[in-house]
Amino acid sequence: MAGNKPKFSEGEKVLCFHGPLMYEAKCLKVQLKDKVHQYFIHYSGWKKSWDEWVPESRVLKHNDTNLQKQKDLKKQHELQAKAKRMSAKIGRETPDKKDIDSEGSRASTPLEKTETPLLKGQRSQKRAAAPTPAKSVKATPVPPKKNKVDTYVETEEEYLAKVEIKIRIPDELKSWLVDDWDLVTRQRKLTNLPAKLTVEKILDDYVKSKVNGKGTSNAKDSIVQECVAGIKDYFNTTLGTQLLYKFERLQYSDVIKENPDKKPTDIYGVYHLLRLFTKLGGYLAYTPLDERMVQLLQNNVNDLLRHIVKNHNTIFNDDDYGIAPPEYQRKVIC
């Protein structure tokens, strides 16, 4: 329910939800209908035929915070598309149900709040897709049906209550995550890059430990390989926006510039991989996976975590971190 005064004014530059994504727009008109403020929106760069009346709940202020949220939504949308392709490929080679470890299950678990929260404003996938632009833009959504004003917007409580695929972090690894947080955020240390044992090497070693080694392929081997390929994609896509502490962002920017031909999996190591696993369940909750695919992914990820525990003596090293130089610390503070 809106108050007497509208939050947005005519001519104001805003961000507006259309489907699961946000777009830059301009508020052309304001009206109060059924005690709810509505805004006649023009999407920047789109034909006037896509101008529409929307409720106040779909409009956000055009500021840095919401622009970052817009970018995060786009990233999440891309991740969903990747996961859908991965699940379709896995589904063609899925073993019989008896081959699936029945350990995993879905759990209703609120998304963990971290320094870079995962798309707090994520919208329902059932909403209409975005319009077709008048000129070339990055997104190419499917036009929605022109209908009466859609007043439904998923609440924060509904978003946080979504079913999440539960990834069990072993207790032995939780202590490493706590130490990692302390070393970076409190002691002002950075992981030494490139890591002695990169994410790419850790995951490749895991695959080698699971495949039959006979030069032939079977369904289980294919599933392991597809799951690991998916984890690499998630890591490379989310590292820069979701897996870094604020103190590390300058280091990330520098190391990517210095290694333009390398992916993050070829530079970063186990600590950032573990950070991914604390968020992975939330990412997968928004992918179109059926229960069987969920169990396969969940069981393979949990098995990978057990592999890391088993080989912790070679994966973790005492000199994985170094004290950030004074010049670096000054740049971060400034």
C-alpha positions in Angstrom: 0.0 0.0 0.0 1.5 3.3 -1.0 1.3 6.5 1.1 -0.3 9.8 0.0 2.9 11.0 -1.6 4.4 9.0 -4.6 8.1 7.9 -4.2 8.9 8.9 -7.8 8.1 12.0 -9.8 7.4 12.7 -13.5 10.5 12.9 -15.6 12.6 11.0 -13.0 15.2 8.5 -14.2 14.5 5.1 -12.5 15.1 1.4 -12.6 12.1 -0.8 -13.3 11.5 -4.6 -13.1 10.2 -6.3 -16.2 10.2 -10.0 -15.7 13.2 -11.3 -13.7 15.4 -8.4 -14.7 15.7 -4.6 -14.1 16.0 -2.0 -16.8 16.8 1.7 -16.9 13.6 3.7 -17.5 12.0 7.1 -17.2 8.8 7.9 -15.2 6.5 9.8 -17.6 3.2 10.0 -15.6 2.0 9.3 -12.0 -1.5 8.3 -10.9 -3.2 7.0 -7.8 -5.5 4.1 -8.6 -7.2 1.9 -6.0 -5.1 3.6 -3.3 -1.9 2.3 -5.1 0.5 4.7 -6.9 1.2 3.7 -10.5 3.7 5.0 -12.9 3.7 5.2 -16.7 7.2 3.9 -17.6 9.2 4.3 -20.7 12.1 1.8 -20.9 15.3 3.5 -22.1 16.2 2.3 -25.6 12.9 0.5 -26.2 10.0 1.3 -28.5 7.2 3.4 -27.1 4.9 0.5 -27.7 6.5 -1.1 -24.6 5.6 1.9 -22.4 3.3 0.7 -19.6 1.7 1.4 -16.3 3.4 -0.4 -13.4 2.8 -0.4 -9.6 5.2 1.3 -7.3 6.6 -2.0 -6.1 8.2 -2.6 -9.5 10.1 0.7 -9.5 13.4 1.5 -7.8 15.6 4.6 -7.4 18.4 5.0 -9.9 21.4 4.8 -7.6 24.6 2.8 -7.3 23.1 0.2 -4.9 20.3 -0.6 -7.3 22.5 -0.5 -10.3 24.7 -3.2 -8.7 21.5 -5.2 -8.0 20.7 -4.9 -11.7 24.1 -6.3 -12.6 23.7 -9.1 -10.0 20.3 -10.1 -11.4 21.7 -10.3 -14.9 24.6 -12.5 -13.6 22.1 -14.8 -11.9 20.0 -15.0 -15.1 23.1 -16.1 -17.0 23.9 -18.7 -14.4 20.4 -20.1 -14.6 20.8 -20.5 -18.4 24.2 -22.3 -17.9 22.7 -24.6 -15.3 19.8 -25.4 -17.5 22.1 -26.4 -20.3 24.2 -28.5 -17.9 21.2 -30.3 -16.4 19.9 -31.1 -19.9 23.2 -32.7 -20.9 23.4 -34.6 -17.6 19.8 -35.9 -18.0 20.7 -37.6 -21.3 23.3 -39.8 -19.4 21.6 -40.2 -16.0 22.1 -43.7 -14.4 19.4 -45.7 -12.8 17.8 -44.5 -9.6 19.6 -47.3 -7.6 22.9 -45.7 -8.6 22.1 -42.4 -6.9 23.1 -41.9 -3.3 19.9 -41.1 -1.4 21.7 -38.9 1.1 20.9 -35.5 -0.4 17.6 -33.7 -0.1 16.2 -30.2 -0.5 15.9 -28.1 2.6 14.1 -24.8 3.2 17.0 -22.8 4.4 17.3 -19.0 4.2 20.1 -17.6 2.1 23.1 -16.7 4.2 23.6 -13.0 4.4 27.2 -12.1 3.5 29.1 -9.0 2.5 27.8 -9.4 -1.1 24.3 -10.8 -0.7 22.8 -12.9 -3.5 20.2 -10.9 -5.4 18.1 -9.9 -2.4 15.6 -8.4 -4.9 15.3 -11.5 -7.1 11.9 -11.7 -8.8 9.7 -14.7 -9.7 10.6 -16.6 -12.8 6.9 -16.8 -13.6 6.7 -13.2 -14.5 6.6 -12.0 -18.1 9.9 -11.8 -20.0 11.4 -8.5 -21.0 10.4 -6.6 -24.2 12.2 -6.6 -27.5 14.4 -3.5 -27.8 14.3 -0.9 -30.5 18.0 -1.1 -30.9 20.7 -3.6 -30.0 21.1 -4.3 -26.4 22.6 -7.2 -24.5 19.4 -8.8 -23.3 17.0 -10.4 -26.0 13.9 -11.3 -24.0 10.5 -12.5 -25.3 7.7 -10.0 -25.5 5.0 -10.3 -22.8 1.3 -10.1 -23.4 -0.1 -6.6 -23.0 -2.4 -7.0 -20.1 -3.7 -5.1 -17.1 -1.1 -3.8 -14.6 0.7 -6.6 -12.8 0.7 -5.7 -9.1 2.4 -8.9 -7.8 6.0 -8.6 -6.7 7.7 -11.3 -4.7 8.4 -10.2 -1.1 11.7 -10.5 0.6 10.2 -13.1 3.0 9.0 -15.2 0.0 12.4 -14.9 -1.6 14.3 -15.9 1.5 12.0 -18.9 2.1 12.6 -20.4 -1.3 13.7 -24.0 -1.4 17.5 -24.1 -1.3 19.6 -27.0 -2.3 21.6 -27.8 0.8 25.3 -28.2 0.5 26.8 -29.7 3.7 30.2 -28.1 4.5 32.2 -30.6 6.6 33.2 -29.3 10.1 36.9 -29.7 9.1 36.4 -27.2 6.3 34.3 -24.8 8.3 37.3 -24.0 10.5 39.3 -23.1 7.3 36.5 -20.8 6.2 36.5 -19.0 9.6 40.3 -18.6 9.5 40.0 -17.3 5.9 37.6 -14.6 7.0 39.8 -13.6 9.9 43.0 -13.5 7.9 41.5 -11.3 5.2 39.1 -9.0 7.0 40.8 -8.6 10.4 44.5 -9.3 9.8 44.6 -7.6 6.4 46.2 -10.5 4.6 45.7 -11.7 1.0 45.9 -15.1 -0.6 49.1 -15.5 -2.6 48.3 -15.6 -6.3 48.5 -17.6 -8.4 47.7 -20.3 -5.8 50.1 -23.2 -5.5 47.1 -25.5 -6.1 44.5 -23.8 -8.2 40.8 -24.5 -8.4 41.4 -26.0 -11.9 44.0 -28.4 -10.5 41.9 -29.4 -7.4 38.8 -30.1 -9.6 40.8 -32.0 -12.2 42.5 -34.1 -9.5 39.0 -34.9 -8.1 37.8 -36.1 -11.6 40.8 -38.3 -12.0 40.1 -39.9 -8.6 36.6 -40.7 -9.7 36.7 -41.9 -13.3 37.4 -45.5 -14.0 40.8 -44.9 -15.6 40.2 -47.7 -18.2 40.0 -45.4 -21.2 36.3 -46.0 -21.5 33.4 -43.7 -20.4 30.3 -44.6 -18.4 27.3 -42.7 -17.2 28.7 -42.0 -13.7 32.0 -40.7 -15.1 30.1 -38.4 -17.5 28.0 -37.0 -14.6 31.1 -36.3 -12.5 32.8 -34.5 -15.4 29.7 -32.4 -16.2 29.2 -31.5 -12.5 32.8 -30.3 -12.3 32.5 -28.4 -15.5 29.5 -26.7 -14.1 31.3 -25.8 -10.8 34.1 -24.2 -12.9 31.6 -22.1 -14.8 30.0 -21.0 -11.6 33.3 -20.1 -10.0 34.5 -18.1 -13.1 31.2 -16.2 -13.3 30.7 -15.4 -9.7 34.1 -14.8 -8.2 34.5 -11.1 -9.1 31.0 -10.1 -7.8 30.0 -12.7 -5.2 33.0 -14.4 -3.6 35.4 -11.6 -2.6 35.8 -9.6 0.6 36.1 -5.9 0.1 39.8 -5.9 1.0 40.5 -8.4 -1.9 38.8 -6.5 -4.8 41.8 -4.4 -5.7 43.9 -7.5 -5.8 41.4 -9.2 -8.1 41.3 -6.3 -10.4 45.1 -6.2 -10.6 45.6 -10.0 -11.1 43.0 -10.2 -13.9 44.7 -7.3 -15.7 48.0 -9.1 -15.4 46.7 -12.4 -16.6 44.1 -11.6 -19.3 44.4 -15.0 -20.9 43.7 -16.9 -17.6 40.4 -17.7 -16.0 39.9 -17.3 -12.2 40.0 -21.1 -11.8 43.7 -20.9 -13.1 44.6 -18.3 -10.5 42.6 -18.7 -7.3 42.7 -21.7 -4.9 40.8 -23.7 -2.4 39.7 -20.9 0.0 37.6 -19.1 -2.7 36.3 -22.5 -3.9 35.0 -23.1 -0.4 33.3 -19.7 -0.4 31.5 -20.8 -3.6 30.2 -23.9 -1.9 28.6 -21.8 0.9 26.6 -20.0 -1.8 26.1 -22.7 -4.4 22.9 -24.1 -2.9 21.3 -20.6 -3.2 22.3 -20.3 -6.8 21.0 -23.7 -7.8 17.6 -23.0 -6.1 16.8 -20.8 -9.1 17.6 -23.4 -11.7 15.1 -25.6 -13.4 16.4 -28.9 -12.0 14.1 -31.8 -11.2 14.6 -33.8 -7.9 16.8 -36.4 -9.5 19.1 -33.9 -11.0 19.2 -32.1 -7.7 20.3 -35.3 -5.9 23.0 -36.0 -8.5 24.5 -32.5 -8.2 24.2 -32.4 -4.5 25.8 -35.8 -4.0 28.7 -35.0 -6.3 29.4 -31.7 -4.6 29.3 -33.3 -1.2 31.6 -36.0 -2.4 34.0 -33.3 -3.7 34.0 -31.7 -0.3 34.9 -35.1 1.3 37.7 -35.4 -1.3 39.1 -32.0 -0.1 38.9 -33.1 3.5 40.7 -36.3 2.7 43.5 -34.5 0.9 43.7 -31.4 3.1 47.4 -31.9 3.8 48.3 -31.3 0.1 45.5 -28.8 -0.7 46.1 -26.4 2.2 49.5 -24.8 2.8 50.9 -22.7 5.6 52.1 -20.0 3.2 48.8 -19.6 1.3 48.5 -16.0 2.7 50.8 -13.0 2.8 50.5 -9.6 4.5 49.2 -7.0 2.1 51.9 -4.3 1.3 51.4 -0.9 2.9 50.9 0.7 -0.5 48.1 -1.8 -1.3 46.4 -1.0 2.1 46.6 2.7 1.4 44.9 2.3 -2.0 42.1 0.2 -0.5 41.5 2.7 2.3 41.5 5.6 -0.3 
